[in-house]
């Protein structure tokens, strides 16, 4: 059966959690029942050994998860239109709309970017059957530039470029209030209680840096440009909350009352531009995505 593998070390927040609960918290796109299925099939190893789902995890345990395709996550090509910004034989960059999930998972088995990509490309040479071609992600409700690899070689090199911070990512957002311009340097880790969220954690967090520039503002909102120096999960959303100026419309880190006031249905965050050396021939590539109508309408009202 097709699979992909993830290996991680247990943190202090993971200690004394049941194995199945820990996995469901760490990978919220999958259900606890799915992880019980993997554990029963011997697809989860702790320090190299299979454990029962009720076993408690200890600090520093090495946990290896082999994600299997189930009937719900079988990948099928779907004729979903793609707004293609750049394409050659090695890679493709699209303008992902808000409300599109990047890859199938329980709860979102169809209608994802991967389903559309499989239809558009017919075949993808990828070593990850669960997420073929995927080299980075955007949250479901974040719009903008999304890059995918069409070959295994391009995939490997793009992953390395992201890891080496050679891919420059610039976002446009609306935030509540007026942020301080300059560098936000605040380490990020998974929230110890709300496990589907991230939080600022100076002691255990991973390095996270975002450069903020105000483009325009009014009495309530700011139109900002955000450059990612690192690429942590939910980085911009967490950093803007940490600054006291959360992203408008953000359901996890934002202000419910202000979101309701402005009738926002998703976080006003857009991946506007990505610059990177081509993974095969090294030519500098710049891909830009026009602002979506909902974000543009706010900006034009300033």
Buried (B, 14 or more C-beta within 10 A) or exposed (E): EEBBEEEEEBBEBBBEBBBBBBBBBBBEBBBBEBBBBBBEEEBBBBEEEEBEBEBBBEEEBEBBBBBBBBEBBEBEBBEBEBEEBBBEEBBBBBBBBBEBBBBBBEEBBEBBBBBBBBBBBEEBBBEBBBBBBBBBBBBBBBBBBBBBBBBBEBBBBBBEBBEEEEBEBBBBBBBBBBBEEEEBEBBBBBBBEEBEBBBBBEEEBEEBBBBBEBEEBEEEBBBBBBBBBBBBBBBBBBBBBBBEBBBBBBBBBBBEEBBEEBEBEBBBBBBBBBBBBBBBEEEEBEBBBBBBEBBEEBBEEE
